[in-house]
Amino acid sequence: MADDPPRTPTPSGSRKGSGKKAAPASNKLAPPAAAAQKKSKESVTKSKSQHDAEPPQGIVPLFMATKSQEIYECICDEHVTEDNPYKLIKKADIIQDMKMRAAISDFHPVKQLVLDYPGEELLIAYDPDFKFGQNFFLCTTEEAKMEHLHPGGADAEGEDGVVAAGEEGAEEEDNAVYVYKPPEAKEWVTQGSQVEVEDEIVVDTRDKIRFRASRVRKEFGAPIIFEDRDADTSAAEQGLAASCLACPSYADTNFTIKKAELDNAVQAVPELTDGSSQTDWKHPVTASVQYEPRIISEEEAKVAQQSEEFKQFIQASVPRFELALQQNTIMDVFFDDWTVLGEEDTNFGSKSDSHLKEYQSFTDLQYSKDKTVTCVDWHPQIKGVMAVACCERLTFDERIDNANKLLMSPSLILIWSFADPIHPQLLLEGPDDICCFKFCPTNPNIVAGGCINGQLVLWDITEYSEKLSSNRGNNSKASQKKAAMFGEEIQPETPTIRYCAVSAIENSHRNIISSVDWLPDHYELNRFGIPVENRLSECCQIMTCGTDGHVMVWDIRAPKAPANTKDQQAEKSAPPRPFGVSQVFKHLDLSWKPLLKLSMAKTDSSGDYSPLKFSLAEKQGARDHVPQPAGEKPETTGMSKVPSAKNQRPLECIATNYFLGSEDGEVIYASFKLEKDNETGKSNVPKPTWAVAPHDGPVNTLQRNPFFSDILLSVGGWTFAVWKEGVTSGAILQSACAPKLYTAGHWSTTRPAVFFLGTKDGNVEVWDLLDRTHEPLLVQNVTAAQVTQIVPWVVSKKQHLVAVSDNVGTLHILEIPWNLRHPASGEKQAVEGFFDREIQRIEYFDKKAVVRANERSKEMDKKKAQQAKVEEMTDDALMEEYKAEYDSYKQLEKKLLQQLGLIEEEKPEI
């Protein structure tokens, strides 16, 4: 039967008890079979050394794992032992196991032998000595099976005959000589397993289909919001199948719920506990202590000082007292180390973790690719928003040749946001390429920009301020990207804002506007260049400079003009403004004139300077030295007008001097306050106070230190310089020529001694004046193109970023490491001391130069006096003077030769 468990074979020669208790058939054999088995065991014992012997015919070595031993109940040393090694297993059970376990079955290598076996039960034997190389062997024929079950032969009669045959066989085996034969490697013979392995191998019979799933980068990690929608109406919008059926909710009239109303009242009353405490009362007692100093006389003091006890005390105390004084000198024992725990290293400019990490990059394939970034500015109020101005990389001749093409291509300022690094949030369109621009500090919705043709432009982005301030600019339902039929994406529409005001071309600069900046909100300039109070406390004036040699001041407020003027008539006859353009500055469009125009005439020769950059002394938000405006702040409704000069109070505390950097590498110190000519009575532009040319190329950076308003950094050509306002002799620090051209620079916003420089080969250099002044602290490559702008920005206390742009249209945002943004304790005082020492060094060399000049002038005067004296002397006097000089020379030569031992000294005659 297939379900019967395997059984242990009982040899046919065994017999049941004849007066003796019969042993279990599964564990012991009958005497005839036992004798034969004893003979077989002795034969096996003698041939233990012959492992892996070649099995006889009908015997196949078989390895059975523990799992198979448990299945067939033939566990070694438990079900089968060395004394009872045989086990009968039904053929049907083996076939069923091979079907269930397939190649895992231990009988799989002998599958065909099992199928061809004629009987119903197969015999396996336990081989503890691995005589045939495995732990079991299988009898594949009935003859081998009967030979092992009946080793004495089936015809043996009687117990005596079996014993006699066994004894005779034992004597023959004792006389046999066994010769050891080493095992030989045999050729592998397949049992059919590789056929099944090949059948199980999966072979590709057709070409693979390739699928690609893509997703917009900004949607990674975005929150998913599920909402209900009607399948019929949204099928066309979402691209759903027409078979989608809606399951709207409806009221079921057959089902009602009865609401049971129950009025309950709950009263919560706090538990009150009465408690008291009694403290010990201290009875006050009035007491007083009176003492007087101990006074000794001089005689007693002398006696005490001369005593041995006093001398021993002094000798024992002096060394300890000296040690205490030395320790106090070496270190401050009262210094609290916990207050500075966690701060940076005591040495300024530690190199630990001084690596600028790439945070984000922005580029647009349509508007900024292969263009040079001319200006970068961060939004003053909204974090993570910055603007970039792009310009075509063309020379003057190339612009003339491609004039028609340039007229068709828009000139834009791209406003980017960290929320969408792929698409710009806004596009500000200008009349020509924008070279510089600036957000208004008090009203960031107003942007002023300078064009390459010399015109000044204004934009008003108030309508899109909410779009910039939102975390996700294009996440509204109307602007969500929809998947098209072939997997394409419809790009979001970026709003393009046209300029709302532009200056009149005849009143603008004659060349490129190279720098633009808003005047601080605590003062403004009148038409004479005199600083007056700004009662509105809003930035309303713009200063620009260009390579045409002029510096201009513009006012964005409407001018006060009498009625029915030519400008108003021209305004009425002007064509209507385009739809969507802000009407706030319509009074300035095409009629805007500068309030103040300053020409930069050279001090030592004819001609004008060509300013590229300027730096004002006053800073936005610095109101400590400015008096409060008199009277109440006037109310403004819309755009205010220029106030009357009678109501404005001049501010004497405002500095009127400013620095300029020219196209020829000059640093100029000038004033925007006009001077009145005593003869003609006209107000003339004063000439610059002084001008120095420290750079061998155009000045591209001129910026004041954010911690010291009188310290400036100028970068141009292959050098940079640090200036001190008030020092007219030159720069207090001048660098050596760098291997690459410097193209940009900027002070650090948090460390007074650190500034950043950009080079032509795409490197960013970080300089620390307290660490070293002859080489940068860090040099890191950011881009393969030329760096055009470097602008750092403080996002939060723990995150400081720096924007680096290049001339291929890419804006790189780098994260500043901790040691480059966190100032050391006392760093500001150390930097101030460094600047003071440099100023003292310059003053010392200036004084030394004056002394040397005086000495040279005295020597020249002395030579002239001697020459005049020689001319007055006669020939005889000259001969006597020459002879006296020659005699003194001979005496000196003789003395020298005597000291060297070349001639003997003359002995005086006696």
C-alpha positions in Angstrom: 0.0 0.0 0.0 1.2 3.4 -0.9 0.4 5.0 2.5 2.1 2.4 4.6 5.3 3.6 6.3 8.5 2.0 5.2 9.3 -1.1 7.2 12.5 -2.7 8.3 13.1 -6.0 6.5 13.2 -9.2 8.5 15.5 -11.9 7.1 13.7 -15.1 6.2 16.1 -17.2 8.3 14.9 -15.7 11.5 12.8 -17.8 13.8 10.5 -17.2 16.8 11.3 -18.2 20.2 11.8 -21.9 21.1 11.8 -21.5 24.8 13.6 -18.1 24.5 12.1 -14.7 24.2 12.2 -13.5 20.6 13.9 -10.2 19.8 12.0 -7.6 17.7 12.3 -8.3 14.1 13.2 -4.8 13.2 16.3 -4.7 15.5 17.7 -8.2 15.5 18.2 -11.0 13.0 17.7 -14.8 13.5 20.7 -16.8 14.3 21.3 -18.1 10.8 21.1 -14.7 9.3 23.0 -13.2 12.2 25.9 -15.6 11.5 25.9 -14.6 7.9 25.6 -10.9 8.8 28.5 -11.4 11.3 30.6 -12.8 8.4 29.6 -9.8 6.3 30.6 -7.4 9.1 34.0 -9.0 9.5 34.6 -8.7 5.8 33.6 -5.0 5.9 35.9 -4.4 9.0 38.8 -5.9 7.2 38.3 -3.6 4.2 37.6 -0.4 6.0 40.6 1.2 4.4 39.2 0.6 1.0 36.7 3.4 0.8 35.0 4.3 -2.4 35.5 0.7 -3.7 33.7 -0.1 -7.0 30.2 -1.3 -6.1 29.1 -4.8 -7.4 26.5 -5.2 -10.0 23.0 -4.1 -8.9 24.4 -1.8 -6.1 24.3 2.0 -6.6 25.7 4.4 -4.0 23.1 6.9 -2.8 23.4 10.0 -0.7 20.4 10.8 1.5 20.1 14.1 3.2 18.5 14.6 6.7 15.2 15.7 5.1 15.0 12.5 3.0 15.9 10.4 6.0 13.0 11.9 7.9 10.6 11.3 5.0 11.5 7.6 4.6 12.1 7.0 8.4 15.7 5.9 7.9 17.6 8.3 10.1 21.1 7.2 10.7 21.9 5.6 14.1 18.2 5.8 15.0 16.1 3.9 12.5 19.0 2.2 10.7 22.2 1.3 12.6 25.4 -0.5 11.9 23.9 -3.7 13.3 20.6 -3.4 11.3 21.4 -1.3 8.2 18.6 -2.3 5.9 15.3 -0.6 5.0 12.6 -1.4 2.5 10.9 1.5 0.8 7.9 1.2 -1.5 8.6 2.1 -5.1 5.3 4.1 -5.3 6.5 6.4 -2.4 9.8 7.1 -4.2 8.0 7.9 -7.4 5.6 10.2 -5.6 8.5 12.0 -3.8 10.3 12.5 -7.2 7.1 14.1 -8.6 6.7 16.4 -5.6 10.4 17.4 -5.1 11.7 16.9 -8.6 15.4 17.6 -8.8 15.6 18.2 -5.1 14.8 14.5 -4.4 17.8 12.4 -3.5 16.4 9.6 -5.7 16.4 11.9 -8.8 19.9 10.8 -10.0 18.6 7.1 -10.1 15.2 8.0 -11.4 15.4 5.7 -14.4 16.7 2.8 -12.3 13.8 3.2 -9.9 11.2 3.3 -12.7 12.7 0.2 -14.3 12.8 -1.8 -11.0 10.4 -4.8 -11.4 9.5 -5.2 -7.7 7.2 -3.1 -5.5 9.8 -2.5 -2.7 13.4 -1.3 -3.0 16.1 -2.1 -0.5 18.4 0.6 0.8 21.3 -0.1 3.2 23.1 2.2 5.6 26.8 2.4 4.8 28.4 4.0 7.9 31.9 3.3 6.6 31.2 4.9 3.2 32.4 1.7 1.5 30.9 2.8 -1.8 31.5 6.5 -1.3 28.0 7.6 0.1 26.1 7.1 3.4 23.6 4.7 1.7 23.5 2.3 -1.2 20.5 1.1 -3.2 19.8 -2.4 -4.6 18.5 -1.9 -8.1 17.9 -5.6 -8.9 16.0 -8.4 -7.1 19.2 -10.5 -7.0 21.1 -7.9 -5.1 18.2 -7.4 -2.8 17.9 -11.1 -2.0 21.6 -11.4 -1.6 21.7 -8.8 1.1 18.5 -9.9 2.8 19.6 -13.6 2.7 23.4 -13.5 2.7 23.6 -17.3 3.6 21.6 -18.5 0.6 18.0 -19.5 0.4 18.8 -23.3 0.2 20.7 -23.5 3.5 18.9 -25.9 5.8 19.1 -25.8 9.5 21.0 -23.7 11.8 23.9 -26.0 11.9 24.4 -25.9 8.2 24.4 -22.1 8.2 26.8 -21.9 11.0 29.1 -24.5 9.4 29.0 -22.6 6.1 29.7 -19.4 8.0 32.7 -20.9 9.9 34.1 -22.3 6.6 33.7 -18.9 4.9 35.3 -17.2 7.9 38.4 -19.5 7.7 38.7 -18.8 4.0 38.5 -15.1 4.5 41.1 -15.3 7.3 43.5 -16.8 4.8 42.8 -14.2 2.1 45.3 -11.5 1.4 43.9 -8.0 0.7 45.7 -5.6 -1.5 44.9 -1.8 -1.3 43.9 -0.2 -4.6 43.8 3.6 -4.6 40.6 5.1 -6.1 40.7 6.2 -9.7 38.9 9.2 -11.2 36.1 8.1 -13.5 34.5 9.9 -16.3 31.2 11.6 -15.5 28.2 9.7 -16.7 25.0 11.6 -17.1 21.9 10.3 -15.4 19.6 12.5 -17.4 19.7 15.5 -15.0 21.1 18.0 -17.5 18.1 17.4 -19.8 15.7 18.6 -17.1 18.0 21.6 -16.3 17.9 22.6 -20.0 14.2 22.2 -20.1 13.8 24.6 -17.2 16.0 27.3 -18.7 13.9 30.2 -20.0 15.1 31.4 -23.4 14.0 34.7 -24.9 12.1 34.1 -28.2 11.0 37.7 -28.9 12.3 41.2 -28.7 12.0 43.0 -25.4 9.5 45.9 -25.1 11.0 49.0 -23.6 8.9 51.3 -21.4 9.9 54.6 -19.9 8.1 56.5 -17.2 9.0 60.1 -16.5 8.0 62.7 -14.1 8.5 66.4 -13.7 11.4 67.0 -11.3 9.6 69.5 -9.1 6.8 67.0 -8.5 9.1 64.6 -6.6 8.1 64.5 -3.0 5.1 66.8 -3.6 2.1 66.0 -1.4 -0.7 64.1 -3.1 -4.2 65.3 -2.6 -7.1 63.1 -3.6 -10.4 64.8 -4.4 -13.8 63.7 -5.7 -14.6 64.4 -9.4 -17.3 63.6 -11.8 -16.2 60.8 -14.2 -18.4 62.1 -17.0 -17.1 65.7 -17.0 -13.5 65.0 -16.2 -12.9 62.2 -18.6 -11.9 64.4 -21.5 -9.7 66.6 -19.2 -7.9 63.7 -17.6 -7.7 61.5 -20.6 -10.0 58.8 -19.1 -11.8 56.2 -21.1 -15.3 57.0 -22.2 -16.5 53.8 -20.5 -16.0 55.4 -17.0 -19.4 55.7 -15.3 -20.1 58.0 -12.5 -21.7 56.8 -9.3 -23.2 59.9 -7.8 -24.8 59.8 -4.4 -28.6 59.9 -4.1 -31.1 59.8 -1.3 -32.6 56.3 -0.7 -36.2 56.7 0.1 -36.4 53.1 1.4 -33.9 53.7 4.1 -34.3 56.1 7.0 -32.6 56.6 10.3 -34.5 57.6 13.3 -32.6 60.0 15.6 -33.2 59.6 19.3 -32.7 62.8 21.2 -31.6 62.7 24.8 -30.9 65.6 27.1 -28.0 65.1 29.5 -26.5 67.5 31.9 -23.0 67.2 33.4 -21.8 69.3 36.3 -18.1 69.3 37.0 -17.2 70.6 40.5 -13.6 70.8 41.6 -12.7 69.1 44.8 -11.7 71.4 47.6 -9.1 70.5 50.2 -8.4 72.5 53.3 -4.7 72.5 54.2 -2.3 74.4 56.4 1.4 74.5 57.1 3.3 75.8 60.1 6.9 77.1 59.8 9.4 77.8 62.6 9.4 81.4 63.5 12.8 82.9 64.0 12.8 85.4 66.8 14.8 88.5 65.7 17.5 89.5 68.1 19.3 92.9 68.0 23.1 92.3 68.2 26.1 94.4 67.5 29.8 93.8 67.0 32.6 96.3 67.6 36.2 95.8 66.6 39.3 97.8 66.1 42.4 97.2 63.9 45.4 95.5 65.5 48.2 98.1 65.6 51.9 97.2 66.4 54.7 99.6 66.9 57.8 99.8 64.6 60.0 98.1 67.2 57.6 95.2 67.4 57.5 95.0 63.6 61.3 94.9 63.4 61.5 92.2 66.0 58.9 90.1 64.2 60.7 90.5 60.8 64.0 89.4 62.3 62.6 86.3 64.0 63.3 82.8 62.6 59.6 82.0 62.4 59.0 85.0 60.1 62.0 84.0 57.9 60.8 80.4 57.6 57.3 81.6 56.7 58.6 83.9 53.9 60.9 81.2 52.5 58.0 78.7 52.4 55.5 81.2 50.9 57.6 83.0 48.3 57.8 80.0 45.8 54.1 79.3 46.0 53.3 83.0 45.6 55.6 83.2 42.5 54.0 80.1 41.0 50.5 81.6 41.5 51.7 84.8 39.8 53.1 82.9 36.9 49.9 80.9 36.4 47.9 84.1 36.5 50.1 85.5 33.8 50.0 82.4 31.6 46.2 82.0 31.7 43.1 83.6 33.2 41.8 81.3 35.9 38.5 83.2 36.0 37.8 82.7 32.3 34.6 80.8 31.6 35.4 78.1 29.1 31.8 77.0 28.8 30.8 80.3 27.1 33.1 79.6 24.1 32.5 75.8 24.0 31.4 74.8 20.5 32.9 77.9 18.7 35.4 77.6 15.9 39.1 77.2 16.2 41.1 80.0 17.8 43.0 80.5 14.5 41.1 82.5 12.0 40.3 80.9 8.7 40.4 77.2 9.7 40.4 74.9 6.7 38.1 72.3 8.3 35.0 71.8 6.1 35.8 74.8 3.9 34.1 73.6 0.7 31.4 75.4 -1.2 28.6 72.9 -1.8 26.4 73.0 -4.9 22.9 73.7 -3.8 20.9 74.5 -7.0 21.5 75.7 -10.6 19.2 77.6 -12.9 19.3 77.9 -16.7 16.7 78.3 -19.4 17.2 76.7 -22.8 15.1 79.3 -24.5 16.0 82.6 -22.8 19.4 82.3 -21.1 21.3 79.5 -22.9 24.6 80.7 -24.5 24.0 84.2 -23.1 26.1 86.1 -20.6 24.6 86.9 -17.2 25.2 90.6 -16.7 23.6 91.1 -13.3 22.2 89.1 -10.4 20.0 90.3 -7.5 18.2 88.6 -4.6 14.7 89.6 -3.7 14.9 91.8 -0.6 11.9 90.2 1.2 11.0 86.8 -0.4 13.5 84.1 0.4 14.6 81.8 -2.4 13.7 84.3 -5.2 16.4 85.9 -7.3 16.5 87.7 -10.7 19.0 87.3 -13.5 19.6 89.6 -16.5 20.9 88.0 -19.7 22.6 89.7 -22.6 23.8 88.5 -26.0 27.6 87.8 -26.2 28.3 90.0 -29.2 30.8 92.7 -30.0 29.9 96.1 -31.3 30.5 95.1 -34.9 28.6 91.9 -34.5 25.6 93.8 -33.0 25.6 96.0 -36.1 25.7 93.1 -38.4 22.9 91.2 -36.5 20.8 94.3 -35.7 17.6 92.9 -37.4 17.9 89.6 -35.5 18.5 91.4 -32.2 15.4 93.5 -32.7 13.3 90.3 -33.0 14.7 88.6 -29.9 13.4 89.8 -26.6 15.6 91.4 -23.9 14.6 89.8 -20.6 15.2 89.6 -16.9 14.4 86.1 -15.6 13.0 85.8 -12.0 13.8 82.3 -10.6 12.5 80.6 -7.5 13.7 77.5 -5.6 10.2 76.1 -5.9 10.7 75.6 -9.7 14.3 75.3 -10.8 13.3 74.5 -14.4 10.9 77.3 -15.4 11.3 81.0 -14.5 8.5 82.5 -12.5 8.4 85.9 -14.3 9.9 87.5 -17.4 10.6 91.2 -17.4 10.9 92.5 -20.9 13.0 95.6 -21.7 13.5 97.7 -24.8 17.1 96.5 -25.1 19.6 94.2 -23.4 19.7 94.8 -19.7 23.2 95.4 -18.2 22.3 96.1 -14.6 19.1 96.2 -12.4 18.1 96.5 -8.8 15.1 95.8 -6.7 13.7 98.7 -4.7 14.6 98.1 -1.0 11.4 99.6 0.4 9.1 98.4 -2.3 10.5 95.2 -4.0 7.7 95.3 -6.5 9.5 98.1 -8.4 12.6 97.1 -10.4 14.9 99.6 -12.0 17.3 98.5 -14.8 19.9 100.1 -17.1 20.0 99.2 -20.8 22.8 98.8 -23.2 21.6 101.8 -25.2 21.8 104.1 -22.1 18.1 104.2 -21.2 16.7 103.7 -17.7 13.7 101.3 -17.3 11.1 100.6 -14.6 9.0 97.6 -14.0 6.0 97.1 -11.7 5.4 93.5 -10.6 2.8 94.2 -8.0 0.2 92.1 -9.8 2.5 89.0 -9.6 3.8 89.5 -6.0 1.5 86.8 -4.6 2.8 84.4 -7.3 6.4 84.9 -6.1 5.6 84.8 -2.4 3.7 81.4 -2.7 5.7 78.3 -2.0 4.7 76.7 -5.4 4.3 79.3 -8.1 2.7 77.0 -10.7 0.7 74.6 -8.5 -2.8 76.0 -9.2 -5.3 73.8 -10.9 -5.5 76.0 -14.0 -1.7 75.9 -14.5 -1.1 72.2 -13.8 0.7 70.3 -16.5 -1.5 67.9 -18.5 -0.2 64.8 -20.2 -0.7 65.0 -23.9 -1.7 62.1 -26.2 1.9 61.0 -26.9 3.4 61.5 -23.5 4.5 65.1 -24.0 4.0 67.8 -21.5 2.5 71.2 -22.0 4.9 73.7 -20.5 3.5 76.2 -18.1 3.0 79.7 -19.4 5.5 82.1 -17.8 4.0 85.6 -17.5 5.9 88.3 -19.4 5.8 91.8 -17.9 6.5 94.8 -20.2 8.3 97.8 -18.8 6.0 100.5 -17.6 8.4 103.5 -17.9 11.5 104.2 -19.9 13.6 107.4 -20.0 13.7 109.7 -22.9 16.5 108.7 -25.3 17.7 112.3 -25.7 18.1 112.7 -21.9 19.6 109.3 -21.2 23.2 108.1 -21.1 25.0 108.1 -24.4 26.5 104.7 -23.7 26.0 101.6 -21.6 24.5 102.0 -18.1 27.1 100.0 -16.2 25.7 100.4 -12.6 22.4 101.3 -11.0 21.5 101.7 -7.3 18.7 103.1 -5.2 19.5 106.0 -2.8 18.7 105.0 0.9 15.3 106.0 2.2 16.5 108.4 4.9 17.6 111.1 2.5 17.3 112.3 -1.1 19.1 114.8 -3.3 17.9 118.1 -4.7 18.9 119.5 -8.1 22.0 121.0 -6.5 23.2 117.7 -5.1 22.5 118.7 -1.5 21.2 115.9 0.7 17.8 116.7 2.2 15.4 114.8 4.5 13.1 112.2 3.0 9.8 112.5 4.9 8.2 109.6 3.1 11.0 107.2 4.3 10.7 105.4 0.9 13.3 104.9 -1.8 12.3 107.3 -4.6 15.6 108.2 -6.3 18.0 106.2 -8.5 21.6 106.8 -9.2 23.2 105.5 -12.4 26.6 105.7 -14.1 27.7 104.9 -17.6 30.8 104.8 -19.8 29.8 108.1 -21.4 31.5 109.9 -18.4 28.3 110.9 -16.5 26.6 110.1 -13.2 22.9 110.8 -13.1 20.3 110.9 -10.3 16.7 110.1 -11.3 13.4 110.7 -9.4 10.5 108.3 -9.9 7.9 110.7 -8.5 5.8 112.9 -10.7 7.3 116.4 -11.2 5.4 119.5 -10.0 4.5 121.3 -13.2 2.0 124.1 -14.0 -1.2 123.2 -15.8 -1.4 123.1 -19.6 2.3 122.6 -20.1 3.8 121.1 -23.2 4.5 117.8 -21.4 0.8 117.4 -20.4 -0.3 118.2 -23.9 2.1 115.6 -25.3 0.8 113.2 -22.7 -2.8 113.7 -23.8 -1.9 113.3 -27.4 0.3 110.2 -26.8 -1.0 106.9 -28.0 -2.8 104.6 -25.5 -0.5 102.3 -23.5 -0.6 98.5 -24.1 -3.0 96.4 -22.2 -1.7 94.9 -19.0 1.0 97.5 -18.5 1.0 99.2 -15.1 -0.2 102.8 -15.1 1.7 103.9 -12.0 4.7 105.4 -13.9 2.9 106.5 -17.0 4.0 110.1 -16.2 7.6 109.1 -16.7 7.4 107.0 -19.9 9.4 108.5 -22.7 9.7 111.8 -20.9 11.8 110.9 -17.9 14.7 113.3 -17.3 17.5 113.1 -14.7 17.2 115.3 -11.7 21.0 115.7 -11.4 23.6 115.1 -14.0 27.3 115.0 -13.1 30.2 114.8 -15.5 33.4 113.2 -14.4 36.2 115.4 -15.8 39.8 114.2 -15.3 41.9 116.0 -12.7 45.3 116.1 -14.5 44.3 116.3 -18.2 41.5 117.0 -20.5 38.7 114.5 -21.1 36.4 112.6 -18.9 36.6 109.4 -16.9 34.5 106.4 -17.9 32.9 105.2 -14.7 31.7 101.6 -14.5 30.9 101.2 -10.8 30.1 103.5 -7.9 29.8 103.1 -4.2 27.9 105.5 -1.9 28.9 106.1 1.7 25.3 105.9 3.1 23.7 102.4 3.5 20.1 101.4 3.5 18.7 101.1 7.0 21.5 103.0 8.7 19.6 105.8 10.5 21.5 106.2 13.7 23.2 109.4 12.6 20.2 110.9 10.8 17.7 113.1 12.8 14.1 112.2 12.8 12.0 114.0 10.1 10.3 117.1 11.4 6.5 117.0 11.4 4.2 114.2 10.6 4.8 111.9 7.7 2.7 113.0 4.7 -0.1 110.8 3.5 0.4 109.3 0.1 -2.3 108.1 -2.2 -0.7 106.3 -5.1 2.4 107.8 -6.6 3.5 111.0 -4.7 5.0 114.1 -6.3 8.3 115.8 -5.9 8.0 118.0 -2.7 8.8 121.6 -2.7 12.4 122.6 -1.7 11.0 125.0 0.9 9.6 122.1 3.0 12.8 120.1 2.9 15.5 120.4 5.5 19.2 119.9 4.5 21.1 117.1 6.2 24.6 118.1 7.1 25.4 114.6 8.5 25.0 112.9 5.2 28.3 112.2 3.4 28.4 113.6 -0.2 31.6 111.9 -1.3 31.5 108.6 -3.1 33.9 106.3 -4.9 34.0 105.5 -8.7 35.7 102.7 -10.6 36.5 103.5 -14.2 37.0 101.5 -17.4 40.8 102.2 -17.4 41.3 100.6 -13.9 41.1 103.9 -12.0 39.6 104.5 -8.5 38.2 108.0 -8.2 37.0 109.9 -5.2 34.4 112.5 -6.0 31.4 114.5 -4.6 27.9 114.9 -6.0 27.4 118.3 -4.3 27.6 121.1 -6.8 29.9 124.1 -6.2 28.9 127.6 -6.8 31.2 129.8 -8.9 31.8 133.1 -7.2 32.3 135.0 -10.5 29.4 133.7 -12.6 27.1 132.5 -9.8 26.5 129.2 -11.6 26.6 125.8 -9.9 29.3 123.7 -11.5 30.2 120.0 -11.0 33.3 119.8 -8.9 36.3 117.8 -10.2 37.2 114.6 -8.4 39.3 115.0 -5.3 41.9 112.4 -6.3 42.2 109.5 -8.7 44.6 106.5 -8.6 45.1 103.7 -11.2 45.9 100.6 -9.3 44.3 98.1 -11.7 45.4 97.0 -15.1 41.9 96.4 -16.4 38.3 97.7 -16.1 37.0 97.9 -12.5 34.2 95.3 -12.2 33.6 95.5 -8.4 33.6 98.5 -6.1 31.9 97.6 -2.8 32.0 98.8 0.8 32.6 96.4 3.7 29.3 95.7 5.4 30.9 96.0 8.9 33.2 99.0 8.1 31.6 101.7 5.9 34.9 103.4 5.2 36.6 100.2 3.9 36.2 99.4 0.2 37.1 96.5 -2.1 37.9 97.2 -5.7 38.5 94.4 -8.3 39.7 94.9 -11.8 42.1 93.3 -14.2 44.5 90.8 -12.5 44.5 92.5 -9.1 42.3 93.6 -6.2 42.8 96.4 -3.7 41.4 97.4 -0.3 40.9 101.1 0.3 40.4 103.2 3.4 38.3 106.4 3.0 40.4 109.3 4.2 43.7 107.7 3.1 44.6 109.6 -0.1 48.0 108.1 -0.7 46.7 104.9 -2.2 45.3 101.5 -1.3 46.1 100.0 2.2 46.3 96.6 0.6 47.3 95.8 -3.0 47.5 92.3 -4.3 50.0 90.9 -6.8 49.0 90.0 -10.3 46.9 86.8 -10.4 47.5 84.1 -13.0 43.9 84.6 -14.3 41.8 87.7 -14.8 39.5 88.7 -12.0 35.9 89.2 -13.2 33.8 89.6 -10.1 34.0 90.1 -6.3 31.9 90.6 -3.2 32.4 91.0 0.6 31.1 88.3 2.9 27.9 89.4 4.6 28.8 87.8 8.0 32.6 87.8 8.2 34.4 91.2 8.0 37.7 89.7 6.8 36.4 87.4 4.1 35.5 88.2 0.5 34.9 86.2 -2.7 36.5 86.7 -6.1 35.6 85.2 -9.5 38.1 84.4 -12.2 37.9 84.1 -16.0 38.5 80.3 -15.9 35.4 79.7 -13.7 37.1 79.5 -10.3 35.8 81.1 -7.1 38.5 82.3 -4.6 37.8 82.8 -1.0 40.2 85.3 0.7 40.6 85.7 4.5 42.7 88.7 5.4 43.3 87.5 8.9 44.6 84.1 7.7 46.9 85.2 4.8 47.1 88.1 2.3 49.4 86.6 -0.3 47.2 83.7 -1.4 43.5 82.7 -1.2 42.2 80.5 1.6 40.1 78.4 -0.9 40.1 78.0 -4.6 37.2 76.0 -6.1 36.1 75.5 -9.6 32.4 76.2 -10.1 31.9 76.4 -13.9 33.9 75.9 -17.1 33.0 79.4 -18.3 33.9 82.9 -17.1 32.4 84.0 -13.8 30.4 87.2 -14.2 28.7 87.9 -10.9 29.1 86.8 -7.2 26.3 87.8 -4.8 26.0 86.1 -1.3 22.7 86.1 0.6 21.7 85.0 4.1 18.6 82.7 3.9 18.6 81.8 7.6 21.0 81.7 10.5 22.0 78.1 9.6 22.0 78.5 5.8 24.0 81.0 3.8 24.1 80.9 0.0 26.1 82.6 -2.7 25.0 83.1 -6.3 27.6 82.6 -9.0 26.8 83.3 -12.6 28.7 82.7 -15.8 28.7 83.9 -19.4 26.9 80.8 -20.7 23.6 81.7 -19.0 23.8 79.5 -15.9 23.2 80.6 -12.3 24.9 78.4 -9.7 23.7 78.6 -6.1 26.4 77.4 -3.6 26.1 76.8 0.1 28.7 78.5 2.2 30.3 76.2 4.9 30.1 76.9 8.6 33.6 78.2 9.1 33.3 80.7 6.2 30.0 82.2 7.4 30.4 82.1 11.2 32.7 84.8 12.6 35.2 84.0 15.2 35.0 85.7 18.6 36.6 89.1 18.4 37.1 88.9 14.6 35.7 92.4 14.0 38.2 93.9 16.5 41.0 91.9 14.9 40.1 93.1 11.4 39.9 96.7 12.6 43.4 96.3 14.2 44.6 94.8 10.9 43.4 97.8 8.9 44.8 100.2 11.5 48.2 98.6 11.3 48.1 98.8 7.5 47.3 102.5 7.7 50.2 103.1 10.2 52.5 101.2 7.8 51.5 103.5 4.9 51.9 106.6 7.1 55.3 105.4 8.1 56.5 104.8 4.6 55.0 108.2 3.5 57.0 109.9 6.3 60.1 107.9 5.4 59.7 109.0 1.8 59.5 112.6 2.9 62.6 112.2 5.0 64.5 110.5 2.1 63.4 113.3 -0.2 64.7 115.9 2.2 68.0 114.0 2.5 68.3 113.9 -1.2 67.6 117.6 -1.5 70.2 118.4 1.1 72.7 116.2 -0.6 72.0 117.9 -3.9 72.3 121.3 -2.2 75.6 120.3 -0.7 76.9 119.1 -4.0 75.9 122.3 -5.7 77.6 124.3 -2.9 80.8 122.3 -3.3 80.7 122.7 -7.1 80.2 126.4 -6.7 83.1 126.5 -4.2 85.4 124.6 -6.6 84.5 127.0 -9.4 85.6 130.0 -7.1 89.0 128.4 -6.1 92.3 129.1 -8.0 94.5 126.5 -9.7 97.1 126.6 -6.9 94.5 126.1 -4.2 93.0 123.2 -6.1 96.4 121.5 -6.4 97.1 121.9 -2.7 93.6 120.4 -1.9 94.2 117.5 -4.2 97.7 116.9 -2.8 96.3 116.9 0.8 93.7 114.3 -0.2 96.4 112.2 -1.9 98.7 112.3 1.2 95.8 111.2 3.4 95.1 108.4 1.0 98.8 107.3 1.1 98.8 107.3 4.9 95.6 105.2 5.0 97.1 102.7 2.5 100.3 102.4 4.5 98.4 101.8 7.7 96.3 99.1 6.0 99.4 97.3 4.6 101.0 97.3 8.0 97.9 95.8 9.6 97.9 93.0 7.0 101.6 92.3 7.6 102.7 93.1 4.1 105.2 95.7 5.2 107.0 96.2 8.5 106.4 99.0 10.7 109.1 101.6 10.8 111.0 101.6 14.1 111.9 105.0 15.5 115.6 105.7 15.5 117.3 105.9 19.0 
